[in-house]
Amino acid sequence: MSREMTILVTGVNGQVGFELLRSLQGLGRVVPCDRSTLDLSDLERVRAFVRDLKPSLVVNPAAYTAVDKAETDTEAARRLNVDVPRVFAEEAARAGGSFIHYSTDYVYDGAKSSAYVETDATNPQNVYGETKLEGERAIAATGCAHLILRTSWVYGRRGKNFLQTMLKLGSERKELRVVADQIGAPTWAKTIAAATSHIVAQGAAADDIDWWVCRSGVYHLTSAGATSWHRFAEAIFAAAMGVDAPTVLPIPASDYPTPAKRPANSRMSLDKLTEVFGLRMPDWQDALQLCLAE
């Protein structure tokens, strides 16, 4: 009988980490890690913690995700998005294990007219995207067996996200103005966790580090389909509030300036994910309905 996997999951109080902690149950000994367990700003403690645990797999959704704040808080963003993943990858490799890390559509500039594929050139337009891309490169440079899963427009029923903001504002206002010229795939945190658990289950069944080595690299992992923030808001209100929904007016991004520039096109092809792991992601509208039903 093969040795039981020890799976270290970071950021378990965040949107994705919370769902991962549940979806990975049954695939091994799941060890949760939050701020009370480990201060990720202390790199030497991070290194010592992983070295002592010797996990078979590290799953790292922890990140600096305050996109606008990152424009000025660059040191903290770089620590969480570059240095911490590098240390996790180094120590996973030292233990003979593997590493799953989450990245973002913001590594692209949004200028492409069609969906991005994993081999397209990256060109982040903000500090958050820059640090996430640096993190990707730092992981790859360690030689660790790794999967980098780029996702987009993450939402859920906990934490700060577009869904929660819209539901709050929709209960307070009769009219909202929402950006209509940025396109992407709203992705439920539970969808990300479920897809991750399917991948981990395949790796556990293979019970061979070569399985992870052969599949190492970058993958897009989002809901299927695409929409605008404006249409996403309308779908939220239609499903959650019905006739009591506020009016949602479409506006250009130029009417809602933010410190960090966002890509106009965040669509990402899911073909590689399907080809390698056999996964077919749910449409964003179906996932939204399931999320709201919870």
C-alpha positions as CSV (number, residue, x, y, z in Angstrom):
1,M,0.0,0.0,0.0
2,S,1.3,3.4,-0.9
3,R,2.2,6.0,1.8
4,E,-0.7,8.4,2.6
5,M,-0.2,11.8,1.1
6,T,0.4,14.7,3.4
7,I,-1.2,17.8,1.8
8,L,-0.4,21.2,3.2
9,V,-3.0,23.8,2.3
10,T,-2.3,27.5,2.9
11,G,-4.7,30.4,3.2
12,V,-7.5,28.3,4.5
13,N,-9.5,31.3,5.7
14,G,-9.5,32.8,2.2
15,Q,-12.1,32.1,-0.5
16,V,-10.2,29.3,-2.4
17,G,-8.4,27.9,0.7
18,F,-11.7,27.5,2.6
19,E,-13.1,25.4,-0.3
20,L,-9.9,23.5,-0.8
21,L,-9.8,22.4,2.8
22,R,-13.1,20.6,2.2
23,S,-12.6,19.3,-1.4
24,L,-9.3,17.7,-0.6
25,Q,-10.6,15.6,2.3
26,G,-10.2,11.9,1.7
27,L,-7.2,12.3,-0.6
28,G,-4.7,12.3,2.2
29,R,-3.8,13.9,5.5
30,V,-4.8,17.5,4.9
31,V,-2.9,20.0,7.1
32,P,-4.5,23.4,7.2
33,C,-2.3,26.5,7.5
34,D,-3.6,30.1,8.3
35,R,-2.1,33.1,10.0
36,S,-2.4,31.7,13.4
37,T,-0.4,28.6,12.3
38,L,2.3,30.3,10.3
39,D,3.2,33.9,9.6
40,L,4.0,33.8,5.8
41,S,5.9,37.1,6.1
42,D,8.6,35.2,8.0
43,L,10.3,33.2,5.3
44,E,12.6,31.3,7.6
45,R,9.7,30.1,9.7
46,V,7.9,29.1,6.5
47,R,11.0,27.1,5.4
48,A,11.3,25.4,8.8
49,F,7.6,24.6,8.9
50,V,7.6,22.8,5.5
51,R,10.9,21.1,6.2
52,D,9.6,19.7,9.4
53,L,6.2,18.6,7.9
54,K,7.7,17.1,4.7
55,P,4.5,17.2,2.8
56,S,3.8,15.2,-0.3
57,L,2.0,18.1,-1.8
58,V,1.8,21.9,-1.0
59,V,-1.4,23.6,-2.3
60,N,-0.9,27.4,-2.1
61,P,-3.9,29.7,-2.6
62,A,-2.4,32.3,-0.2
63,A,-1.5,35.5,-2.0
64,Y,-1.5,39.3,-1.8
65,T,-4.7,40.0,-3.8
66,A,-5.4,43.7,-3.0
67,V,-4.9,44.7,-6.6
68,D,-5.1,48.5,-6.2
69,K,-3.3,48.6,-2.8
70,A,-0.4,46.6,-4.4
71,E,0.5,49.6,-6.5
72,T,2.0,51.3,-3.4
73,D,2.4,48.3,-1.1
74,T,4.8,46.6,-3.5
75,E,7.1,45.1,-0.9
76,A,4.3,43.2,0.8
77,A,2.9,42.1,-2.5
78,R,6.3,40.8,-3.7
79,R,6.9,38.9,-0.4
80,L,3.6,37.0,-0.6
81,N,3.4,36.6,-4.4
82,V,7.1,35.9,-5.2
83,D,9.2,35.0,-2.1
84,V,6.7,32.8,-0.3
85,P,5.8,30.6,-3.3
86,R,9.6,30.3,-4.1
87,V,10.3,29.0,-0.6
88,F,7.3,26.5,-0.8
89,A,8.5,25.2,-4.1
90,E,12.1,24.9,-2.9
91,E,11.0,22.9,0.2
92,A,8.5,20.8,-1.7
93,A,11.3,19.8,-4.1
94,R,13.7,19.1,-1.1
95,A,11.0,16.7,0.3
96,G,10.5,15.0,-3.0
97,G,7.0,16.4,-3.2
98,S,5.0,18.6,-5.6
99,F,3.4,22.0,-5.5
100,I,0.1,23.5,-6.8
101,H,0.0,27.3,-7.0
102,Y,-2.7,29.7,-8.2
103,S,-2.0,32.7,-10.5
104,T,-4.1,35.2,-12.4
105,D,-5.4,36.5,-15.7
106,Y,-3.7,39.8,-14.8
107,V,-0.4,38.4,-16.1
108,Y,-1.8,39.3,-19.6
109,D,-2.2,42.8,-20.9
110,G,-5.7,42.2,-22.3
111,A,-4.9,43.4,-25.8
112,K,-5.5,40.1,-27.5
113,S,-8.9,39.8,-29.3
114,S,-9.4,36.1,-28.6
115,A,-8.9,33.8,-25.6
116,Y,-5.4,33.6,-24.3
117,V,-3.5,30.3,-24.4
118,E,-0.8,29.3,-21.9
119,T,2.0,29.9,-24.5
120,D,0.9,33.5,-25.2
121,A,3.3,36.3,-24.2
122,T,2.7,37.8,-20.8
123,N,2.6,41.5,-20.2
124,P,1.1,42.5,-16.8
125,Q,-0.2,46.0,-16.5
126,N,-0.1,46.4,-12.7
127,V,2.0,45.5,-9.7
128,Y,-0.3,42.6,-8.7
129,G,0.1,41.0,-12.1
130,E,3.8,41.6,-12.2
131,T,4.4,39.9,-8.8
132,K,2.2,37.0,-9.7
133,L,4.2,36.5,-12.9
134,E,7.4,36.8,-11.0
135,G,6.1,34.1,-8.6
136,E,5.3,31.8,-11.5
137,R,8.9,32.2,-12.8
138,A,10.4,31.7,-9.3
139,I,8.5,28.4,-8.9
140,A,9.6,27.1,-12.2
141,A,13.2,28.1,-11.5
142,T,13.4,25.8,-8.5
143,G,12.9,22.7,-10.6
144,C,10.0,21.6,-8.3
145,A,7.3,19.4,-9.8
146,H,4.5,22.0,-10.0
147,L,1.2,23.0,-11.4
148,I,0.5,26.8,-11.8
149,L,-3.3,27.3,-12.2
150,R,-4.2,30.7,-13.6
151,T,-7.7,31.7,-12.7
152,S,-9.9,34.9,-13.0
153,W,-12.6,37.0,-11.4
154,V,-12.8,34.7,-8.3
155,Y,-16.0,35.0,-6.2
156,G,-17.8,33.2,-3.4
157,R,-20.1,33.6,-0.5
158,R,-17.3,34.6,1.9
159,G,-14.6,37.2,1.9
160,K,-14.4,40.3,-0.3
161,N,-15.3,39.8,-3.9
162,F,-17.6,41.2,-6.7
163,L,-20.5,39.0,-5.8
164,Q,-20.6,40.1,-2.2
165,T,-20.1,43.7,-3.1
166,M,-23.0,43.6,-5.6
167,L,-25.4,41.9,-3.2
168,K,-24.6,44.6,-0.6
169,L,-24.9,47.5,-2.9
170,G,-28.0,46.1,-4.6
171,S,-29.7,46.0,-1.2
172,E,-28.9,49.7,-0.7
173,R,-29.3,51.3,-4.0
174,K,-31.9,51.5,-6.9
175,E,-29.3,52.1,-9.5
176,L,-25.7,50.9,-10.1
177,R,-23.0,51.7,-12.7
178,V,-20.8,48.8,-13.6
179,V,-18.0,48.5,-16.1
180,A,-19.1,46.8,-19.4
181,D,-15.9,46.8,-21.5
182,Q,-13.8,44.3,-19.5
183,I,-14.5,40.7,-20.4
184,G,-13.6,37.6,-18.5
185,A,-14.8,34.4,-16.8
186,P,-16.3,34.8,-13.3
187,T,-15.1,31.8,-11.4
188,W,-16.6,30.4,-8.2
189,A,-14.0,29.5,-5.5
190,K,-15.7,26.1,-5.1
191,T,-15.2,25.4,-8.8
192,I,-11.5,26.0,-8.5
193,A,-11.3,23.8,-5.4
194,A,-13.3,21.0,-7.1
195,A,-11.1,21.0,-10.2
196,T,-8.0,21.0,-8.0
197,S,-9.2,18.0,-6.0
198,H,-9.8,16.1,-9.3
199,I,-6.2,16.8,-10.4
200,V,-4.8,15.8,-7.0
201,A,-6.9,12.5,-7.1
202,Q,-5.3,11.7,-10.4
203,G,-1.8,12.3,-9.0
204,A,-2.6,10.3,-5.9
205,A,-3.8,7.4,-8.0
206,A,-0.6,7.5,-10.0
207,D,1.5,7.5,-6.8
208,D,4.6,8.6,-8.7
209,I,6.4,11.9,-8.7
210,D,7.0,11.5,-12.4
211,W,3.3,12.0,-12.9
212,W,3.7,15.5,-11.5
213,V,7.0,16.1,-13.3
214,C,5.6,15.2,-16.7
215,R,2.6,17.6,-16.2
216,S,4.5,20.5,-14.6
217,G,3.7,23.9,-16.0
218,V,1.0,26.5,-16.4
219,Y,-2.7,25.8,-16.9
220,H,-5.8,28.0,-17.2
221,L,-8.5,27.1,-14.7
222,T,-11.7,29.2,-14.9
223,S,-15.3,28.7,-15.5
224,A,-16.3,28.2,-19.1
225,G,-17.7,31.0,-21.1
226,A,-17.1,34.7,-20.6
227,T,-19.1,37.9,-19.8
228,S,-18.5,41.5,-18.7
229,W,-18.7,42.9,-15.2
230,H,-21.9,44.6,-16.2
231,R,-23.6,41.4,-17.4
232,F,-22.2,39.5,-14.4
233,A,-23.9,42.0,-12.1
234,E,-27.2,41.7,-14.0
235,A,-27.0,37.9,-13.7
236,I,-26.3,38.1,-9.9
237,F,-29.3,40.4,-9.4
238,A,-31.6,38.4,-11.7
239,A,-30.9,35.2,-9.7
240,A,-30.7,36.6,-6.2
241,M,-33.1,39.5,-6.2
242,G,-35.5,39.1,-9.1
243,V,-38.0,42.0,-9.5
244,D,-36.4,43.8,-6.6
245,A,-33.1,44.1,-8.4
246,P,-31.6,47.5,-9.0
247,T,-31.1,48.9,-12.5
248,V,-27.5,48.2,-13.7
249,L,-26.1,50.8,-16.1
250,P,-23.2,49.9,-18.4
251,I,-20.2,52.2,-18.2
252,P,-16.7,52.2,-19.8
253,A,-13.7,51.4,-17.6
254,S,-12.5,55.0,-18.2
255,D,-15.5,56.2,-16.2
256,Y,-14.3,54.1,-13.2
257,P,-10.6,54.8,-12.9
258,T,-8.6,52.7,-10.4
259,P,-5.0,52.8,-9.3
260,A,-4.2,49.5,-11.0
261,K,-5.0,49.1,-14.7
262,R,-7.1,46.0,-15.5
263,P,-7.0,44.0,-18.8
264,A,-9.9,44.6,-21.1
265,N,-9.8,40.9,-22.2
266,S,-9.3,38.2,-19.6
267,R,-10.6,35.3,-21.6
268,M,-8.4,32.2,-21.2
269,S,-8.6,29.0,-23.2
270,L,-9.3,25.8,-21.2
271,D,-8.2,23.4,-23.9
272,K,-4.9,22.4,-22.2
273,L,-6.7,21.7,-18.9
274,T,-9.1,19.4,-20.7
275,E,-6.4,17.7,-22.8
276,V,-4.1,16.9,-19.9
277,F,-6.5,16.2,-17.0
278,G,-9.8,15.5,-18.8
279,L,-11.6,18.3,-16.9
280,R,-14.5,20.2,-18.4
281,M,-15.3,23.3,-16.5
282,P,-18.9,24.4,-15.8
283,D,-20.3,27.5,-17.5
284,W,-20.0,30.6,-15.4
285,Q,-23.8,31.0,-15.3
286,D,-24.4,27.5,-14.0
287,A,-21.8,27.9,-11.3
288,L,-23.3,31.2,-10.2
289,Q,-26.7,29.6,-9.8
290,L,-25.2,26.9,-7.6
291,C,-23.3,29.4,-5.6
292,L,-26.4,31.5,-4.9
293,A,-28.4,28.3,-4.1
294,E,-26.0,27.6,-1.3
